[in-house]
Amino acid sequence: MKLPFKEVIASLLMIVAVVFSGCTNPAPSELSVTTPQIPVTVIKTMETVTTINPQVTITQINTKESSIKVFNGDYHWVEYRNNITQTLPPNPRYQWEKNERVERTEVDYKGIPAIHYKTTTTLDYPEWVGDKLVHSENGWIIVTDSYYGTLKNTFLGGSSSETIKGVKKPVTEIPAGTSFNREDKPSGEMGFTPFGEINIILTYEGIESVTVPAGTYTDARKYTGKFRDGTPITFWVVPGIPVPVLYQFPNKYLDGENPFQSYELKGWG
């Protein structure tokens, strides 16, 4: 059966209208995906544990801290007891002490702004009497003056003098350029100078209680590291104290067998 021409046209127009009306409807929006946020608390110990959602696998993390500034504040002076133990065959192992005091001031050195470190080392003068090592009561005093530029922390020069049993020796000049990097190996009266950030990797080992002449510190933070020559060094630092309360290292550059040094804080200001 044939439809009248007008009805055919009307049907076609209706189909086209339906098609175009479907195309003008907005497309359904995409589903938004929200990533669940998992709270993580890191405890800085050698085996740090992350506390997370119970439904998520627990992860163990080993934390290391580097470039620690162990001398973390300003100070004008600091004093340590330097305990040294060593063996000088055929004698038995023995222990002796030095008193190390560093005074720090800002000065002008040969027209250059500088930090002056005056290190005074005092100890009884050791002498061999027969087969025994005796420390003279008259004493031995070493004074070292070092100057470092405030802008680049470069060694500008200095001097050293000794007084042994009341007799002062001539002053020895230390020209600029003779000081090696403090990260290379333990050296000098304090093990390394000047005090400040040292560029070696230090690993946080946790909290320990230490007792030194300045007192007992139950919250000392322990750090271990190595000089560039491989010599190990250990620091104990306490919040609020601008210098380590204790630091120790074996010093193969001293005489004898297995020499070991321990710097124990006496005071600071």
Sequence and secondary structure as in RCSB ss.txt:
>XXXX:A:sequence
MKLPFKEVIASLLMIVAVVFSGCTNPAPSELSVTTPQIPVTVIKTMETVTTINPQVTITQINTKESSIKVFNGDY
HWVEYRNNITQTLPPNPRYQWEKNERVERTEVDYKGIPAIHYKTTTTLDYPEWVGDKLVHSENGWIIVTDSYYGT
LKNTFLGGSSSETIKGVKKPVTEIPAGTSFNREDKPSGEMGFTPFGEINIILTYEGIESVTVPAGTYTDARKYTG
KFRDGTPITFWVVPGIPVPVLYQFPNKYLDGENPFQSYELKGWG
>XXXX:A:secstr
    HHHHHHHHHHHHHHHHHHHTS                   STTEE    TTS   EE     S  SS S  
SEEEEEEEEEEE TTS  EEEEEEEEEEEEEEEETTEEEEEEEEEEEEEEEEEETTEEEEEEEEEEEEEEEEEET
TT  EEEEEEEEEETTEE   EEEETT    TTTS  STTSSSS S   S EEEEEEEEEEETTEEEEEEEEEEE
E TTS EEEEEE TT SS SEEEEE TTSSSEEEEEEEEEEEE 
